[in-house]
Amino acid sequence: MSEKNPLIKAKRRAGRVKRWLKRKMWERNIGKQYHTWLAAAANATPGSVDNKVAIAVIVPVFNPPVAYLDECLSSVVNQSARHWQLVVSDDGSTDAAVIKYLDEFTAKHATDTRVIVLRNSNGGISTACNRGIEALTTDYFGWLDHDDALDPRCFAEFAATIEGRVASGNSVDIVYSDEDKIDTRGNHFELYAKPDFAPELLLTQMYLCHFTVFRKEIVDSIGGFRPEMDGAQDFDVALRLLPKLRGVVHIPKPLYHWRAWSGSTALTIDAKPWAQEATARAQQQYLDRTFSAGADAGGTALPSKVPGLNAVHPRIMGEHLVSVIIPTIGTANGRATGRFVDDAVTSLRAMESKITLEIIVVTTGEMAPVPGADQQVVYRTESFNFAEAINTGRAAASGDYVFLLNDDTTACEPDPVTRLLELGQIDGVGITGCKLSYPDGRLQHAGMVLLPSGPTHVWISKPAKEPGYFGSVLTPRNYSAVTAAAMLVRTSVFDELGGFDTAFAKDFNDVDFCLRARAAGYRVAWTPYAHFTHYEGATMARKKSDPVEQALFDERWAPACALDPFYSPALNSGLQRTYEAL
């Protein structure tokens, strides 16, 4: 029937209505748990929780809108926790309305020993915070911007978390929560459901941000805040503490509400351009402390193509030989002469200019020489086993790192192995993955998260410009697993784990390897700065996983898939709704 037929028109119209209703129902369910949590805050009774660990908060103040300051301080004094301390550190406010408000606030709470109001001349936010630290009497403290607000259950949640960890014999250096934004009308939006502690993410993003509580002793040990870092003073503290942090705990609840208005960076990074400059200085000094050698700087921290983000590149320490292992069956690349493996080797040789490479091509059976390869190892088998091929390549490798690379890849940005090694050399990192794109530019690999349905490539098939969840595609970070299509591994870690498990001949071998590395105490990192094009499926076209290997993976790693530390339990675990708030 013609499209103009009334019946066809009616069916088309009914289909559009059905899709519209489905979409509306879908949108209605997004964030249901989050909004329920926010609504329940009204039921919190001030002083009703007898917490054992007292939490202190320092509020540096300088000429905020009085209405926001009042809401900020009220959110502290009305906490459900009974034991806390509030130190208001006025940094020489000149606004008459603010001065009047602070006078009245001081008088109102004159008999409450938990409240301290400091009045000083202007010295900057770090100086104001340091003055606040001197007045503290608690073991743990955080800070609150003078125009933001805390959830009334905040201190109770933090105290309970610290109490529970200490009772079980664990040390606690830092505890941080999720956060959201609140507009000038009090509407909540942009929930940031953060990952658990991710050191490689902290290099480029102060993702701990709000609300974070520090053990006072460790902040005292580094001399507190540095005035020259005003604008990024909290990031600077976190980076200075990073080498000595032992107990960092994440509370996956939005306990801090960041005010979004014209004078705050919650609304736009342009509100405080000096903060970005201070961030770069803090990052550069961290690099110089950690990766410098003699007169050489520790790397670079320079503005990236993304406004508000710096590209952080640690200096490679020492000389390294990286053994590149490329399994291949010699699949033709579709041109008159040539194979995918030839393109992979040629591309890598052309694009990597800084790291010494030893390229080992593992061929299934005899094969014509691959130009540019240092070794060509024959893997003889009647039934191809990817894990076995990788292990065969490792036996021939002599580098202190091995770089596993699919034969259907080409490097599309300079020095990809260098970029991988920038993270791979960091103490505690055992495996580093990279960004992979399809030939048309769409994302193929930007890390993996573990869902109840199994390991999942985040943002797969999304456009090249996809930034990810709070910039997750834009900056280095940690994941539970990365693909072996382009994976850098410390050789010592590879050997300690016994290589790839040959029980996973076709599927899950890389994820299993990553999870075993994490179980052994190593971190898995990922960087967008190493970028390859991946002609996925060109050398082995398969759609469904092997049922035997699927069953083995599920038996071994089902608990891990139920709770991925780098994918918040506050986010939807449904495959089609990843990174949406529950």
Secondary structure, 3 states (H helix, E strand, C coil): CCCCCHHHHHHHHHHHHHHHHHHHHHHHHCCHHHHHHHHHHHHCCCCCECCCCCEEEEEEECCCCHHHHHHHHHHHHCCCECCEEEEEEEECCCCHHHHHHHHHHHHHCCCCCCEEEEEECCCCHHHHHHHHHHCCCCCEEEECCCCCEECCCHHHHHHHHHHHHHHCCCCCCEEEEEEEEECCCCCEEEEECCCCCCHHHHCCCCCCCCCEEEEHHHHHHCCCCCHHHCCCHHHHHHHHHHHHCCCEEEEEEEEEEEECCCCCCCCCHHHCHHHHHHHHHHHHHHHHHHHCECCECCEEEEECCCCCCEEEEECCCCCCEEEEEEEECCCECCCCCCEHHHHHHHHHHHHCCCCEEEEEEEEECCCCCCCCCCEEEEECCCCCCHHHHHHHHHHCCCCCEEEEECCCEEECCCCHHHHHHHHHCCCCEEEEEEEEECCCCCEEECCEEEECCEEEECCCCCCCCCCCCCCCCCCCEECCECCCCEEEEEHHHHHHCCCCCCCCCCCCHHHHHHHHHHHCCCEEEEEEEEEEEECCCCCCCCCCCCHHHHHHHHHHHHHHHHCCCCCCCCECCCHHHCCCEC
